[in-house]
Amino acid sequence: MLVAGATSMIQQSARAADVLAVAGCTRQTQAPKLAAVALANKTARIIWKLMVSGERYNPQRAPQPLRSANPTV
């Protein structure tokens, strides 16, 4: 389910470059499915940490997407 959600997020995102940067992937070097799996893995790790610690999700603590050197990407 996480991979399906990540795939949908990448496809529907107007800022797909930002989503891929958070996952540590780029469209030019890695297949979109691999990027979706990386993003799903990152999401699973966040979920696990929240479940184990009992904390609430705080979006201000979330890592900010890396900005592309080329703003048109």
SVG drawing of the C-alpha trace seen along z (x, -y; Angstrom):
<svg xmlns="http://www.w3.org/2000/svg" viewBox="-2 -28 24 30">
<polyline fill="none" stroke="black" stroke-width="0.4" points="0.0,0.0 2.8,-2.4 4.4,-1.8 1.1,-2.3 0.6,-5.6 4.1,-6.8 3.7,-6.0 0.5,-8.0 2.1,-10.8 5.0,-11.0 2.6,-10.8 0.1,-13.4 2.6,-15.8 3.1,-19.1 6.5,-19.3 7.6,-15.7 11.2,-16.8 10.8,-17.8 9.1,-14.5 11.9,-12.6 14.5,-14.7 13.0,-13.8 13.3,-10.1 16.9,-10.6 16.1,-9.8 16.1,-11.6 14.1,-10.7 17.2,-10.9 19.2,-8.3 16.6,-5.9 13.4,-4.3 10.2,-5.8 9.3,-2.5 12.6,-2.5 11.9,-6.1 8.4,-5.0 9.9,-2.2 12.5,-4.6 9.7,-7.0 7.6,-4.2 10.6,-3.0 11.1,-6.5 7.4,-6.7 7.4,-3.3 10.4,-4.4 8.6,-7.6 5.5,-5.5 7.5,-3.0 9.2,-5.7 5.9,-7.3 4.4,-4.0 7.3,-3.0 7.8,-6.4 4.2,-7.4 4.9,-10.8 2.6,-12.8 3.7,-13.7 5.2,-17.2 5.5,-18.6 7.9,-21.3 10.4,-18.6 10.0,-16.9 13.1,-17.3 12.6,-19.9 12.9,-18.8 16.2,-19.6 15.9,-22.3 16.9,-21.6 19.7,-23.7 17.5,-24.2 14.2,-25.7 12.4,-24.5 12.8,-20.8"/>
</svg>
